[in-house]
Amino acid sequence: MKDFLKELIEIPGVSGYEAEIAGYIANEFRQHCDEVVTDPFYNVYGIKRGAGDKSNPKVMLAAHMDEIALMVKDIDKSGFLRFTNIGGVDQRILLAQEVIVHGRDKLTGIVAVMPPHLLSPEDASRAIEMKDMYIDLGLPCERVKELVQVGDLITFKSPLVSMLGSFVNGKSIDDRAGVVILNEVMKELDKLVYQAEVCCVATVQEEVGTRGAIISTYRAEPDIGIAIDVTHGDTPDASKDDTYAMDKGIVVCKGPNMHPGLTERFLEIAREYRMDCQVAVSPRPTGTDARSMQISRAGVPTILVEIPLRYMHTTVETLNLDHIKSAARLIALFIASLKEGWQEWLRY
């Protein structure tokens, strides 16, 4: 599980450019699925068929594979790169980051700016904006222009780091951890008897508008949707109303984006198996694949499962690996509970 996450976060998969990581995920899914399909946008569908007939539900699980990143927008006369963002990059964390520029070769660079010693006191005290930063590749301008062109992608260099206990940190754990959960759900289902058809989808372009979920839910036509993503883990400087404990179980979301009956049934399964869950409240459409799954075609009753994550959209996103295993186990148990009469849960 940890090794799979480590591999995933080191493979580039920028929103809209997910071909490489999609291939890796598809190969992993093939070990546990009856069928694996990749669509033209590189959503990866891993299908497991249960023991039931067509009267049993089709359940779609979705976790996005794409990551936030940067893109080259100009090369100045000295060979420094100007850049813009793809997705919600926090510009406060950019300075002094190591990055990989994906040009003709993979080039290591650093995000830099004029040192404070050379700035006026007024300029030294203000926040540096992305437009004032540049990437230094340590190469002469002529060589840079041979290897790099406008539109090339830039990813962060931040491998998985093991911390004390079951905590890890690194880039793109949002939502590569969700993809690992999909894989673990498949393994858990192999230990259970279940009736449903299960379609695990590693989705694309979530960070730029949940686009992969729109496409894949329309294609899969599920009866039930389960979106898997991250939410904000607790830190000393954050409101307790907006964050969740890193050691008290996964987070199940309630609100108009999620189906009340199915969500309550999911929580009942957690209580039955004595598995800890935290409950979040979201009165608006969530910023996850759940927002698009719910309103696909004639509508899909949807559940949202989230994992607490500290320092979201940075290069040190921090996760408790125990939550990956417990989320996968609980989702698999929920799927196994979908038997004759499951439609009753849609009434609330």
N, C-alpha and C positions, 0 to 999 in steps of 0.2 A: 504494500500500500504506500509506504513512504517512498520507496524507490520509484514507483510509478509517478507520484507527485513530483519528485525531483526531476525526472526526465521531462515531464510535461512543461514545467516552468522554464526549462532551458531551450525549448523549441519555440522559435518565433511563430506567433499566430495573431498578428495585428488585425484589428477589425477590418474586414474586407479583403484580407490577404491570408486566409487560413489554410491554404492548400497543404503545406508541409505538416502542420500539426494534425490536420484532419486525416492524413494518411497514416500517421503514427497511431492515432486513436482507433481508426478502423481496424488496423492489424491487431490491436489489443482486444477489441470487442469480438473479433472473430474467434477467439479462444473460448468464449462463453455464450455465443449466440447461435441461433438457427440460421439467421440471415443478417448480413450487414450491407447497407446501401449508402452511397454518398451521392448527394444531388449536385446539380451544377453550381450551387453556391457554397458547397463543401460542408453543409450540415451532414452529420454522420448518424445513421439510424441503425441501432442494434436491436434486432427483433428476437424475442423469446416467446415461443408458443406454449401455453399451458395445456392442461389436460382437458379443458372444457370445449364446448362447441361454440357456434357463432352467437348463441344467446348470451354468452358471457362477455363482459366488457373488454374493450381495448383501452389499456392504460398507457398514457404517454408520460415519460419522465424527461425533463429538459434541464440541462445545465450548460452554460455557455463556455466555449473554448477560447473565445477571442480575448485579446488584451489591449489595454491602452498603450499608446506609444507616441512617437514623434515622426515627422516627415521633413525631408530637406526641401526648403523653399527658395534658397539662393546660395550661391557660392561667390564670396567676395573676391576682390583682386589679390588678396593675400592668401587665399585658400581656406579661409574659415567658413564654416557652414552656418547659415541662418536656418531656423526651423520653425515649424508649427506643430500643433498637437493633433492626435487622432484620439478622440474620446476625452474623458475628464481627467486630464493630467493636472496634478496639483503643482503649479509653478514654484511654490515655496520650497519644494524638495529637489529642484533641478540642479542647483549650483553644486559643482564638484562631483556630480554623478559620472560614473563610467558608463559609456554607451557603446553599442555596436551599430555601425552604419552598414546597411546591407546594400552595398554597391556592387561593382563587378567582383570584388572580393569582400569578405567580412573584415571591416576595419574598426579597430578600437579607438575611441575618442573620449574626450572629456568635455563636460559642459562647463564653460568658463565665462568670466566677466572681468572687467578691470579690477585689480586689487584695491582694497579700501584705502591703502596708503596714498594712492594716486588720485583719489577722489576728493572733492570739496567736502567739508563737514556735513553740509546739507545733503549732498548726494549719498554720502556714506551711511546716513541714518535712514534712508528710505528703502522700501522693498524693491528688489530688482524684478522687473517684468520680463516675460519670456522674449519680447521683441528686442530687449537689450542684451540677451545672452547669445552665445555662439558656441559651436563645437570645434575643438582643436584636434585635428588628426595627427599633428606633428609631421606633416608632409608639405613639400613645396606646392604652390598653387597649380603648376602644370601637372604634377602627379595626381593631385586631388581631382582635377577636371578629367583626367583619364579614367579614374576609378569610380567617380561619383557623379550623379546627375540629379537635377531637380525632380522630386517625386520619390526618391529612394527612401526606404523605411529606416527608422532608427529605433532600436529596442534597448532596454536597460540591461546592464550586466549585473545580475544579482541572483546568484544561485541559492538553493535551499540551504538554510543554516539550522542545525539542531540546537535547541536550547535545553534548559533543564526539564526533566520529566518528558511529557508528551508534546511540548510546545515546539513549533518550528516557525521560521520566518523566511521571507523571500518575496520576489516580485510575482505578480500574476496568479497568486493563490486565489484571488477573485477572478475567475471562478474555476480555475483548474482543479481546485478541491472538489467542486461539484461534479466534475467529470470523473474524478476518482470515486466519488460516491456512486455514480452510475455503474461503474465497473464492479464495485463491491456489492451493489444490489443484485447484479447478475450472479455473483458467487453465492450470495445468501439464498437466492431463489433455487439454486441447484440443490439445496438442502431441504426444500419444502415442497409440498404438493400445492399447486395453485391452478386455477381455472382460467384466469384472464390471459389475453395476449398482451405482452409487454413490449413497448417500443421505447428504448432508451435513446434519446437524441442529444448529441453534443452539438449545440447550436452555435451559429456564427453571428457576428455583428450586433451582439446585445449592447455593447458599450456605445453604440451610435444609434440606438433606437429600437432595440429588441427585434431587429429585422429578421434574423434567422428563425426566431420563434413564430413569427407571422407565417413565413413560408412553410416551415416544417409541420406546424399544427394543421395548416390547411391541407397539406399532403397526407398526413397520418390519419386524419379524421378520428381522433380518440373520443371515447365516451367519458373518460376522466383524465384530467391533467394534473401532474405534480411538478411544479417548478422548484428547482434546487439552486440556492444562491447563498450569498453571505450577507450578514448584517453587522452592525457596529458592536464590537466588543468593548467592555468597560475599561475606562482609563480614568486617572485622578482628575483630569481637567474637563471631562465630558459629563453632560447631564445624565442622571440615572434614568430619566424618562426616555432617553434616546439610545441607550446602550444596554447590553446584556452580558451577564456573567460568563466568564470563559470556562467555568468548571461546573455549571449547573444544568447541562443538557442543551440539546438543540433548541431552536426557536421555531414555533409554529405561529403563523400570522393569521389574524382575524381582521375582517373588514370587507367592504363591498366587492373588492377584487377577488375574494376567495369564497368558495361555496360553504355556507354555514353548516349544512348537514354533513358533508364529507369531512370538513375540518373537525367537527365534534367527534365523528366516528374515528378519525385518525388519533385524536387525543384519548379516546376510550381504549384503543389498542395500546397506547403508551401506558395508560394506567393499569391495564390488565397484565402487562408484562413488567410492570414496575420500572419503567424507563423514564428518566427525568426529561421534562420538557419545560421550556419557558414559553410564555405567550406574548406575542407582540400585537399591537393594534395599529392598523394603517387605514385611516379614513378615506384616503385617496388612492388612485391607481398606483401600484408599487412601481419602482424603477427596475423591475425584474421581468423575466420572460413570462411570469404569470399574467401580466397586464395584456399581453398579446394572445396567450393561450385562451384566456377566458372568452374573448370576443371573436374567435375564429369561426368562420362559417355560421352555423346557427347557435353557436355558443358552446363552451366546454366547461363543466363544473370543475373548478381548479382548487388545488391545495398548494400552499407555499411553505416550504421547509427551508430554514435558513441556519447558517452556522456563524456563531460570533467570530468576528475577525477584527483585530486591532489594526489601526493605521492604514485603512483602506485607500487604495489608489496611490500607494507609495511603494518603494522598493524593499520595505521591511514589513510587509503585511504578516501579521502574527496569528497563528491558528493552533488550536488544541486538536491533535490528531485523534484523540479519543472520540471526538464528535463525528468524525468521518465514519467510524465503525458503527457507532450507535445510530446515526442517521440511516445508514444502509440497512441495518438490521430492522429498524422500525418500519421503514418503507416496504421492505420485503414482507414483513408480517402483515402489514395493511393489505398488500396485494393478495396475499394468501387468504385473507378473510373475505375477499370478494367472491361470494358464492351465489347460489340461486336466491333471488329476492333482494339483491344488492340495490336495486332501484329505490327501495324504501328509504335508503339513506339520503336520497335527493329531496325528500319531503322534510320540512322542518317547521 
